[in-house]
Amino acid sequence: MIFDLFQTLEVVKSPINGEIKVIRDFQGVRIIVGGISQSGWLVKKVWDKAVYNASLKKPQAEEVLILGLGGGSALESVGKYWKTAKITGLDLDPEMVNMGKKYISISKFEQLKVVIADAKGWTKSQKPQGYDAILVDLFKGTNIPEFFKSEEFLKSVRRLVKDDGVILFNHLYSNIEKKDAEVLQKELQKIFKNVVAIYPEANIVFLCFK
């Protein structure tokens, strides 16, 4: 029956993301904020295609950083294509991470270190060139933070990746977000020598190389 195909597993309130709803549909579990999938099977498809393409150019990655861990949807893709990677996953919202531990796959990854912090300030405080790959997937509710496209933030992320590393920037790419994504692309092209666009689902992911 239809009500068996769409089941609400849990709803929590977060001061950062607002209402966080965990649902199970016929394809699996998703974490929803503002009607948009933030984690779960749909987001995994986005990262699977993006990380696969990144791994073709960067086959080995020992240290991986995820900015915007959320419920942990990118973890399985990192584990699939960079099998030996140690992963640092940062998120501002502990409620989102808790839902990922409970319903997605965060708890399965022993090589994962979780950091609860603001990406903007945290990236400035870290030592340079520590990571082989960085995944950037920053949302606050349904919105991408303003600083995400700023030259200051993009450069602070760039300094954290090794000279032969790769940074993946995820952005929504519907008709509503397309113009903002194009602005981001132009900013990235000012900072990185090579920017490659990948188009998974309704998103665009920029693969950026020094």
Secondary structure, DSSP 8 states (H G I E B T S, - for coil): -HHHHSEEEEEEEETTTEEEEEEEETTEEEEEETTEEEEEHHHHHHHHHHHHHHHHH----SEEEEE--TT-TTHHHHHHHSTT-EEEEEES-HHHHHHHHHHSSGGG-TTEEEEES-HHHHHHHS-SS-EEEEEE---BTTB--GGGG-HHHHHHHHTTEEEEEEEEEEEE-STTTHHHHHHHHHHHHHH-SEEEEE--TTEEEEEEE-
